[in-house]
Amino acid sequence: SVHRAAMQLLSFALFASASATSVTPLQKVVEMLGGMLAKSKEEKHEEVVRFNTFKQWCDDTNGEKRAAIADENKLIAKLTSRIEKDTATIAHLEGEIARLNDDLAAFAGDLKAAEGIRKKDHDDFKAQHKDYSESIDALERGMAALKANAGNIKQGDDALLQLQQVKNIPQSALRVFEIYLQTGDDGVPEANAYESQTGGVQEIIQNLRRKFEDERLALEKAEAEEKYKFEMTSQGLHDNIEQSEEELSTKTEDMQKTKQRKASDEKELAKTQQALAEDSSYLQDTETLCLQKAQAYENRQVTRQGEVEAIEKALEILNSDDVKGNAEKHLPKLIQKSGTSFVQLRSVKSNDEAVAKAVELLQAAAKRTGSTTLLFAAEKAMNDPFKKVKHMIAELITRLMNEANEEATHKGFCDTELGMNKNVRDEKTASVDKLTAEVEERTAKDNQLKDRLAKLTEDVSELNKAMASATAQRNAEHEKNTETIADAKAGQKAVAQALEVLKAYYAKAAAQTDLMQGPADDAPATFDEAEQGQQGAATGVIGMLEVVLSDFTRLDSETSEDESTAQSEYDTFMNESKEDKAVKEMDIETYTGEQERNARKLHDAENELADEQAELDTALGYYEELKVECVKQPISYEERVAQRKEEVESLRQALQVLGGDSNILDSQGA
C-alpha cells in the first residue's frame, strides 16, 4: 500500500542518522510527528489569539462607528428641526415685515390726507377771518364817520352807503340802513329826527361789530381746536410711523440673524450627512471584512483541527503494537542487510583513484564558486581515510541541505515579519497622524469653546449690571413721577376750586340788571349802569386760571403718559434682557457640556496617541532588529541559494566518484 511504501522510504532515509544514535527509524518518525503535532497546536493557538485580537478590534471599531452614526443621526435630527423652525420663523418675519411696510404706507397716506385737509381748513379760516376783520374795520370806520358827522346828513348817508357794501351784514340791518336813508321830507330828514335815527343806526352798527367780533373769536377758537386736533392726529401718526419703523428694523435684523443661523446649520448639516455616509460605508465595509475573516477563521480552525487529529491518529497507529512491535522485531534485520549491500557496492573501485578524482573535482568547484565548504571538503578528502571521506561528504551534503531548509524557513520568517512589521508601521503611522490631527483639532476647539464661554459669561455679567442700573433708575423715576402726578392733581383741584368761586361770583355779578335813574340836568354825574364787578379783569384772570388749570392737567396727563411709557420701556428692556440672559445662560450650559465632552475626547485622543506612538516606536525598534537579521547581508538570498546548490551538486559528484549513491541523499533531502 501507499502507506507502507511511505513508511519504508522514510525508514531508509533516516537509516544513517538513526544507526549512529541508537534511535530507531520509527522512533525518529514518532519524534518528528510529535514535533509537528506540537507546532500545529501552537500555530492553532496563536491563530486563535490573533483572531481574538482582530475580533476585539472589529467589536471596538463597529461599536465606535455605530455610536458615531447614532450621534450623527441625532445631530442631523437636531439641525433639521432647527432649520425647519428657522424657515418658519423667516416666513413669519417676512409676513410681519410686509405688514409693517403696509402699515407705514397707510400711516403716510393718512398723514398726507390729514395735512391736506388741515391746509384747506386753515385756508378757509384765513379767508373767513379776513372777511370778519375787514367787516369789523369797515363798521368801526362807519361808526366813526357817523359820530364825526352827526349834523351832516350827506356825509352820514355816504357812510351808510359804504356800510351796505360790507360783507356779512344781515338783511335786517341792511333794511334799517335803507329805511334810514329814505327818511325825511323830499328825501332830506330833519336834523333832530336824523340825529335820533343816527343813534339807532349806531347801536345797530355797534351790535354788528360786537357780533362780528364774537363770531371772529369763535372762528379763532374753532381754528385753534382744529389745529390742536390736527397736531394730535399728526403726532399720533408720526409716533405710529416711528414705532413701526423701529419694529421693522428689529424684525429685519432678526430675519437676517435667523437666515445666517439657518445657513450655518445647513452647512453643518451637509457636513454631518457626509460624515454619516462615510461612517456608514466604513461600518458596512468593516462588518463585511469581519464576517469574511470570521468565516475564514472558522475554516482555518477546522483545517488545523483536522491536521491535529490526523497526526494524533498517525501517532496512535505508529505507537500501536501492530506497528511499533513489528518494527522493533523486523526492521533492524532489513536495515542491516541493506547496509551490507551498500558497503559491498562501494568497494568496486580503487579507493585512492576515487579519492584523487573527488579531490580534484571539489577543488575545481571551490575555485569556481569561492566556496570555503568545498575547499574544506577537498582538504578533508586528501587527509582522511576513504570511508571517512565518503561519510564526511555525505554529512556536508546533509548539512548544506539542512542549511538551505533553515535559510528558506528563515527567509519566510523574514518576509513574513518584515511584511507584518511594515503593515504595523504603516497602520500605526497613519493612526498617529490621524490622532495628532484630532488632538490639534480638539485643542483648537477647546480654546474656542473657552473663549465663547468667557464672552458669554462677560455678557451675562453686563446684562445683570444693566438690569440693576435700569431698575434703580426706574424706581427713582417712578418715585419722582408719582410725586409730580400727586402735585399736579392737587394743583388741578385747587385751581378748579378757585375758578368755581370766581366764575360763580362774576356770573352772578354779570346778571345784575337794576335800572338806574337818569341824571337831572343840574345833578352831578353818578352811575349810568348796574354794577357787575370787574368783568373785564375777571375775564383775564379766569382765562389765566384756565391756562394754569390746563397746565396742571397737561402736567398730570404728560407725566402719567411719561410714567406709562417709561414703565413700558422698562418692562420691554427687562423682558428682552431676561430673555437674552436666559439664552446666553443656556448657551453657557450647552457650550460647557460641549467643552467637557471635547476635553474628555481630547484626553482620550492624547492617551490613545501615546499608546499608538509607543506601539509605533516598538515596531520601528523591531524593524531595526529585523534589518540587522534579515536585510543587511553580504550577499542576497538568491545568490546564497545558487551557491549552495552548486556546492551540493559538486559534493554529490564527488560522492559519486567515490562510489556513493546520490539517491540516498535525495531521499534525505526529501
Secondary structure as UniProt FT lines:
FT   HELIX           2..13
FT   HELIX           15..21
FT   HELIX           25..148
FT   TURN            149..151
FT   HELIX           153..163
FT   TURN            164..165
FT   TURN            167..168
FT   HELIX           171..182
FT   TURN            186..187
FT   HELIX           191..318
FT   HELIX           321..325
FT   HELIX           326..346
FT   HELIX           351..369
FT   HELIX           372..383
FT   HELIX           386..510
FT   TURN            521..522
FT   HELIX           535..626
FT   HELIX           627..631
FT   HELIX           637..657
FT   TURN            658..659
FT   HELIX           662..669
//
